[in-house]
Amino acid sequence: MANLVNELVSGVVSSVLKEILKKTMGRTTKRKRRKAASATASRTTRKATPVGRKPARKQVSKRRTAAGRSRQRRA
């Protein structure tokens, strides 16, 4: 009986740990991704000369997502 309970508890614990690790692995911010992308891109590519550049777009305020709001509340 004790063996059965022990097996059940260890199975639940291992599945919960797997789920937690799956959620947290590889979670990066947009800023980190941009920095990483620009660092690798600048080494390999040469700057192209701008040909007839478009005017800058007007900035628009972005509405926070639900995840962003919850992160803001935690911080």
C-alpha positions as CSV (number, residue, x, y, z in Angstrom):
1,M,0.0,0.0,0.0
2,A,2.8,2.4,0.9
3,N,4.5,1.6,-2.3
4,L,1.4,2.5,-4.3
5,V,1.1,5.8,-2.5
6,N,4.8,6.5,-3.0
7,E,4.5,5.8,-6.7
8,L,1.4,8.0,-7.1
9,V,3.1,10.9,-5.3
10,S,6.3,10.7,-7.3
11,G,4.3,10.5,-10.6
12,V,2.4,13.6,-9.7
13,V,5.5,15.5,-8.6
14,S,7.4,14.6,-11.8
15,S,4.5,15.6,-14.1
16,V,4.1,19.0,-12.3
17,L,7.9,19.6,-12.5
18,K,7.9,18.8,-16.2
19,E,5.0,21.2,-16.8
20,I,6.6,24.0,-14.9
21,L,9.9,23.6,-16.7
22,K,8.1,23.5,-20.1
23,K,6.5,26.8,-19.4
24,T,9.6,28.7,-18.2
25,M,12.1,27.4,-20.7
26,G,13.2,29.8,-23.4
27,R,11.1,32.7,-22.2
28,T,12.8,35.8,-23.5
29,T,11.6,39.4,-24.0
30,K,11.3,41.1,-27.3
31,R,14.1,43.4,-26.3
32,K,16.5,40.5,-25.8
33,R,15.5,38.9,-29.1
34,R,16.0,42.2,-31.0
35,K,19.5,42.6,-29.4
36,A,20.4,39.1,-30.3
37,A,19.2,39.4,-33.8
38,S,20.9,42.7,-34.4
39,A,24.2,41.5,-33.0
40,T,24.3,38.5,-35.3
41,A,23.0,40.4,-38.4
42,S,25.5,43.2,-38.1
43,R,28.5,40.9,-38.2
44,T,27.5,39.1,-41.3
45,T,25.8,41.7,-43.5
46,R,27.1,45.0,-44.9
47,K,25.0,48.1,-44.6
48,A,23.0,48.7,-47.8
49,T,22.7,52.2,-49.1
50,P,19.2,53.6,-48.6
51,V,17.4,54.1,-51.9
52,G,14.5,56.5,-51.7
53,R,13.6,56.0,-48.1
54,K,10.0,56.3,-47.0
55,P,9.1,58.9,-44.3
56,A,9.0,57.7,-40.8
57,R,5.6,56.4,-39.7
58,K,3.7,58.2,-37.0
59,Q,3.9,56.4,-33.6
60,V,0.7,54.8,-32.3
61,S,0.2,53.9,-28.7
62,K,-0.1,50.2,-28.2
63,R,-2.7,48.7,-25.8
64,R,-1.2,46.4,-23.2
65,T,-2.0,42.7,-23.6
66,A,-3.4,40.7,-20.7
67,A,0.0,39.1,-20.1
68,G,1.7,42.5,-20.0
69,R,-0.8,43.8,-17.5
70,S,-0.4,40.9,-15.2
71,R,3.4,41.2,-15.4
72,Q,3.1,44.9,-14.6
73,R,1.0,44.1,-11.5
74,R,3.5,41.5,-10.3
75,A,6.5,43.9,-10.6
